[in-house]
Amino acid sequence: MTTSTVTLNVNAKNYTVTVDTGTPLLWVIRDVIGLTGTKYGCGVEICGACTVLVNGEAEKSCDMSVSEAVGKKITTIEGLSANRSHPVQVAWIAKQVPQCGYCQSGMILAVSTLLKNHPKPTDAQIDAAIGNLCVCGTYQRVRDAIHFAAGN
């Protein structure tokens, strides 16, 4: 166990924390910084509930150590927009995507990366890019919301 003081840039704000450098980024975001929108699901990078943006790309934070995140720009669901005005958030609301909602913050962040890389994604690109699990099975509403956000 190596405890160190590190500075993380989360949602355009610097946080200086003292933690074990091997601590998963997820737990630092939730338990140390106090941003609870990022969820714990599986702990092994499969479900995507813990997805955050790292330097603008979707990354699963449950298996990324805090030391790997130092010097990078991290965006959580709380930092995507101050008032739910991001096009993906607007689409999620318009298409009533959430059911239980547990996977939604990670899903929204993954979709924001998809749309950045493919502004008008095909169904095949959506299927390839979205690996987040939704136990409620809202995948068709997710697809509809992605097309809505893309203006398709």
C-alpha positions in Angstrom: 0.0 0.0 0.0 1.5 3.3 -1.1 -0.3 6.4 0.1 0.3 9.6 -1.8 -1.2 13.0 -2.2 -2.3 13.5 -5.8 -4.2 16.1 -7.7 -7.1 15.1 -10.0 -8.9 17.3 -12.4 -12.5 16.3 -12.2 -15.2 18.3 -14.0 -12.7 21.1 -14.6 -11.9 21.5 -10.9 -8.7 20.3 -9.2 -9.1 18.0 -6.2 -6.0 17.2 -4.0 -6.5 13.9 -2.3 -4.4 11.6 -0.1 -5.1 8.0 -1.0 -3.5 4.7 -1.8 -2.3 5.2 -5.4 -3.8 1.8 -6.3 -7.3 2.8 -5.3 -9.7 2.6 -8.2 -10.6 6.0 -9.6 -14.3 5.1 -9.0 -13.9 5.1 -5.3 -11.9 8.3 -5.2 -14.6 10.0 -7.2 -17.4 8.7 -5.1 -16.0 8.3 -1.6 -13.3 11.0 -1.4 -14.5 13.7 -3.8 -18.2 13.0 -3.1 -19.5 12.8 -6.6 -22.0 9.9 -6.5 -23.4 10.0 -10.0 -20.8 7.4 -11.1 -22.0 4.0 -10.1 -20.4 0.8 -9.0 -21.7 -2.2 -10.9 -19.4 -5.1 -11.5 -15.9 -4.0 -10.5 -14.3 -5.7 -13.5 -14.9 -3.3 -16.4 -17.9 -5.3 -17.9 -21.1 -3.4 -17.1 -20.1 0.2 -17.7 -22.0 1.7 -14.7 -18.7 3.3 -13.7 -18.0 5.0 -17.0 -16.5 8.4 -16.9 -14.7 10.5 -19.6 -10.9 10.6 -19.4 -9.5 13.1 -21.7 -12.8 13.1 -23.5 -13.0 9.3 -24.1 -15.3 6.9 -22.2 -13.3 4.8 -19.7 -14.5 2.5 -17.0 -13.3 3.9 -13.6 -13.7 0.7 -11.5 -10.4 -0.8 -12.6 -8.4 2.4 -13.4 -6.1 3.3 -10.5 -6.1 6.8 -9.3 -2.4 7.0 -10.2 -3.4 6.4 -13.9 -5.8 9.4 -13.8 -3.3 12.0 -12.5 -2.7 14.6 -15.2 -5.8 13.7 -17.1 -9.1 15.6 -17.5 -11.9 13.5 -15.9 -15.6 14.2 -16.5 -18.3 12.6 -14.5 -22.1 12.8 -15.2 -22.2 15.8 -12.9 -19.7 17.6 -15.1 -21.3 16.8 -18.5 -23.5 19.9 -18.2 -24.6 22.1 -15.4 -28.3 21.9 -16.3 -28.9 18.7 -18.3 -28.5 20.6 -21.6 -26.0 18.2 -23.2 -27.6 16.8 -26.4 -27.4 13.3 -25.0 -29.1 14.3 -21.7 -31.8 16.2 -23.7 -32.4 13.1 -25.9 -32.5 10.8 -22.8 -35.3 12.9 -21.3 -37.1 13.3 -24.6 -37.1 9.6 -25.3 -37.7 8.6 -21.7 -34.8 6.2 -21.7 -34.3 5.5 -18.0 -36.2 2.9 -16.2 -34.4 2.1 -12.9 -31.6 4.5 -14.0 -28.7 2.8 -12.4 -26.7 2.4 -15.6 -27.7 5.7 -17.1 -24.8 8.0 -16.0 -22.3 5.6 -17.5 -24.4 5.0 -20.6 -24.8 8.7 -21.2 -21.1 9.3 -21.0 -20.4 6.4 -23.3 -22.9 7.8 -25.8 -21.4 11.3 -25.6 -18.1 9.7 -26.8 -19.8 7.8 -29.5 -21.4 10.9 -30.9 -18.1 12.8 -30.7 -16.4 10.2 -32.8 -19.5 9.4 -35.0 -21.8 12.4 -35.2 -24.4 10.4 -37.3 -23.9 6.8 -36.1 -25.4 3.9 -37.8 -27.1 1.1 -35.8 -24.0 -1.0 -36.4 -21.7 1.7 -34.9 -24.1 2.1 -32.0 -24.0 -1.6 -31.3 -20.2 -1.7 -31.5 -19.7 1.4 -29.3 -22.1 0.8 -26.5 -21.0 -2.0 -24.3 -22.9 -0.8 -21.2 -25.3 -3.3 -19.6 -28.8 -2.3 -18.8 -30.6 -4.9 -16.7 -34.0 -3.2 -17.5 -33.4 -3.7 -21.2 -33.9 -0.2 -22.4 -31.7 -0.7 -25.4 -34.3 0.3 -28.0 -34.9 3.5 -26.2 -31.2 4.1 -26.0 -30.8 3.6 -29.7 -33.8 6.0 -30.4 -32.2 8.6 -28.1 -28.9 8.3 -29.8 -30.5 8.9 -33.2 -32.5 11.8 -31.7 -29.3 13.4 -30.2 -27.6 12.9 -33.6 -30.4 14.5 -35.5 -31.1 11.3 -37.4 
